[in-house]
Amino acid sequence: MFDLSTFSLKDKVAIVTGGSRGIGQAIAYGFAKAGAKVAVTSRKAQDLEATAAEIKAFGGEALVIPAHLGKAEEIKKVVDTVMAKYGRIDILVNNAGASPAIASVLDSDERLWDTIMNLNLKGVYFMSQAVANVMKKQGGGKIINVASVDGFNPEPFVSVYSISKAGVRMITRSFAMELAKDNIQVNTIAPGPISTKMMNSHWEHLSPEEAKKQKDELCKMLPTCRIGEPDEIAGAAIYLASNASSYTTGTEIIIDGGLLLGMHLSA
Ligand SMILES: NC(=O)c1ccc[n+]([C@@H]2O[C@H](COP(=O)([O-])OP(=O)(O)OC[C@H]3O[C@@H](n4cnc5c(N)ncnc54)[C@H](OP(=O)(O)O)[C@@H]3O)[C@@H](O)[C@H]2O)c1
């Protein structure tokens, strides 16, 4: 008979990249509430400390590791720090991502390409590689990559981001294929619009009227007609991180309020 405790993350050691705010923070809180020891990493130590303090306030355990995840030496630092503290890594969530500028395919420059690809793609690949080597030695683990609906259908003026997220989906499939025999399950979560700093930065530079117009346009494509909350991603992450997903690998959970279903609603 199915055992509900397979959803528990009790005593598992997790790394959540980009865990200082938004979707990563919601996943970190969810993991800690499910019993995991959570290492949160991103660039700004102050934001990480605030997240860790919140986790500790509800009785969880958190480790803060400031790092720029677009750089190989910083990735090594994160893995070494977690291993020095806990001696194992059961769960990795590659959530940190950036979409720093709106630009046409006609003038997206090399700097934008490198900024996005170094974090969203190179960082995910090499973080997965470093952690998978640990997981293989310890007999298994879970890797969850946060892609985007933009990795399925390109969004105008964020081509480099969309390309990077399509690549994240293939990182999942490549690692899942090779590592299934090592009891390492690798899966993707692909969010649609979720209310975070990244999402809200789309509207910030617009007049209130223009922002409302764009939100209304988005709403017309969304069967649920609302932007999601970071907490609405955490449950799927807990499932994919837990023993409940032991036969789930190389697949994708799309959490988009029906956006991909509703692409034609606005027509
Ligand atoms: N929000 C959405 O609508 C949406 C939709 C689809 C997919 N996603 C994906 O979901 C993930 C999380 O996005 P979010 O909306 O929660 O974004 P967010 O609120 O902007 O949070 C991004 C996180 O990544 C960290 N980060 C950024 N650059 C970094 C770097 N170079 N090194 C290490 N950490 C870095 C940030 O902290 P620091 O700035 O301190 O480094 C922060 O913790 C991203 O992969 C994003 O592409 C989001």
The ligand as an SDF file (V2000), in Angstrom:
LIG
                    3D

 48 52  0  0  0  0  0  0  0  0999 V2000
    9.1680   34.0580  -12.4590 N   0  0  0  0  0  0  0  0  0  0  0  0
    8.7700   33.5000  -13.5690 C   0  0  0  0  0  0  0  0  0  0  0  0
    7.7280   33.8850  -14.1440 O   0  0  0  0  0  0  0  0  0  0  0  0
    9.5540   32.3650  -14.1870 C   0  0  0  0  0  0  0  0  0  0  0  0
    8.9690   31.6890  -15.2730 C   0  0  0  0  0  0  0  0  0  0  0  0
    9.6570   30.6420  -15.8490 C   0  0  0  0  0  0  0  0  0  0  0  0
   10.8850   30.2570  -15.3560 C   0  0  0  0  0  0  0  0  0  0  0  0
   11.4380   30.9290  -14.3050 N   0  0  0  0  0  0  0  0  0  0  0  0
   12.7380   30.4740  -13.8370 C   0  0  0  0  0  0  0  0  0  0  0  0
   12.6770   30.2350  -12.4440 O   0  0  0  0  0  0  0  0  0  0  0  0
   13.9570   30.4440  -11.8700 C   0  0  0  0  0  0  0  0  0  0  0  0
   13.8390   31.3950  -10.6940 C   0  0  0  0  0  0  0  0  0  0  0  0
   13.3380   32.6170  -11.1770 O   0  0  0  0  0  0  0  0  0  0  0  0
   12.6380   33.7170  -10.2470 P   0  0  0  0  0  0  0  0  0  0  0  0
   11.4990   34.2280  -11.0220 O   0  0  0  0  0  0  0  0  0  0  0  0
   12.4420   33.1920   -8.8770 O   0  0  0  0  0  0  0  0  0  0  0  0
   13.7740   34.8370  -10.3120 O   0  0  0  0  0  0  0  0  0  0  0  0
   14.3220   35.8860   -9.2260 P   0  0  0  0  0  0  0  0  0  0  0  0
   13.2600   36.2680   -8.2850 O   0  0  0  0  0  0  0  0  0  0  0  0
   14.9810   36.9290  -10.0560 O   0  0  0  0  0  0  0  0  0  0  0  0
   15.4130   35.0190   -8.4470 O   0  0  0  0  0  0  0  0  0  0  0  0
   16.5880   34.6040   -9.0960 C   0  0  0  0  0  0  0  0  0  0  0  0
   17.5100   33.9530   -8.1070 C   0  0  0  0  0  0  0  0  0  0  0  0
   18.7210   33.5880   -8.7860 O   0  0  0  0  0  0  0  0  0  0  0  0
   19.8330   34.2250   -8.1340 C   0  0  0  0  0  0  0  0  0  0  0  0
   20.8510   34.5450   -9.1250 N   0  0  0  0  0  0  0  0  0  0  0  0
   20.7560   35.4030  -10.1630 C   0  0  0  0  0  0  0  0  0  0  0  0
   21.9210   35.4540  -10.8260 N   0  0  0  0  0  0  0  0  0  0  0  0
   22.7810   34.6210  -10.1720 C   0  0  0  0  0  0  0  0  0  0  0  0
   24.1380   34.2540  -10.3760 C   0  0  0  0  0  0  0  0  0  0  0  0
   24.8740   34.7420  -11.3720 N   0  0  0  0  0  0  0  0  0  0  0  0
   24.6970   33.3680   -9.4970 N   0  0  0  0  0  0  0  0  0  0  0  0
   23.9770   32.8600   -8.4820 C   0  0  0  0  0  0  0  0  0  0  0  0
   22.6910   33.1690   -8.2530 N   0  0  0  0  0  0  0  0  0  0  0  0
   22.0990   34.0410   -9.0940 C   0  0  0  0  0  0  0  0  0  0  0  0
   19.2230   35.4610   -7.4690 C   0  0  0  0  0  0  0  0  0  0  0  0
   20.0040   35.9580   -6.3820 O   0  0  0  0  0  0  0  0  0  0  0  0
   21.2000   37.0530   -6.5880 P   0  0  0  0  0  0  0  0  0  0  0  0
   20.6650   38.0930   -7.5040 O   0  0  0  0  0  0  0  0  0  0  0  0
   21.5140   37.5370   -5.2200 O   0  0  0  0  0  0  0  0  0  0  0  0
   22.3480   36.2870   -7.1720 O   0  0  0  0  0  0  0  0  0  0  0  0
   17.9110   34.8930   -6.9770 C   0  0  0  0  0  0  0  0  0  0  0  0
   18.1190   34.1290   -5.8080 O   0  0  0  0  0  0  0  0  0  0  0  0
   14.8530   30.9850  -12.9950 C   0  0  0  0  0  0  0  0  0  0  0  0
   15.6180   29.9420  -13.5430 O   0  0  0  0  0  0  0  0  0  0  0  0
   13.8550   31.4760  -14.0080 C   0  0  0  0  0  0  0  0  0  0  0  0
   14.3810   31.4830  -15.3090 O   0  0  0  0  0  0  0  0  0  0  0  0
   10.8060   31.9750  -13.7120 C   0  0  0  0  0  0  0  0  0  0  0  0
  1  2  1  0
  2  3  2  0
  2  4  1  0
  4  5  1  0
  4 48  2  0
  5  6  2  0
  6  7  1  0
  7  8  2  0
  8  9  1  0
  8 48  1  0
  9 10  1  0
  9 46  1  0
 10 11  1  0
 11 12  1  0
 11 44  1  0
 12 13  1  0
 13 14  1  0
 14 15  2  0
 14 16  1  0
 14 17  1  0
 17 18  1  0
 18 19  2  0
 18 20  1  0
 18 21  1  0
 21 22  1  0
 22 23  1  0
 23 24  1  0
 23 42  1  0
 24 25  1  0
 25 26  1  0
 25 36  1  0
 26 27  1  0
 26 35  1  0
 27 28  2  0
 28 29  1  0
 29 30  1  0
 29 35  2  0
 30 31  1  0
 30 32  2  0
 32 33  1  0
 33 34  2  0
 34 35  1  0
 36 37  1  0
 36 42  1  0
 37 38  1  0
 38 39  2  0
 38 40  1  0
 38 41  1  0
 42 43  1  0
 44 45  1  0
 44 46  1  0
 46 47  1  0
M  CHG  2   8   1  16  -1
M  END
$$$$
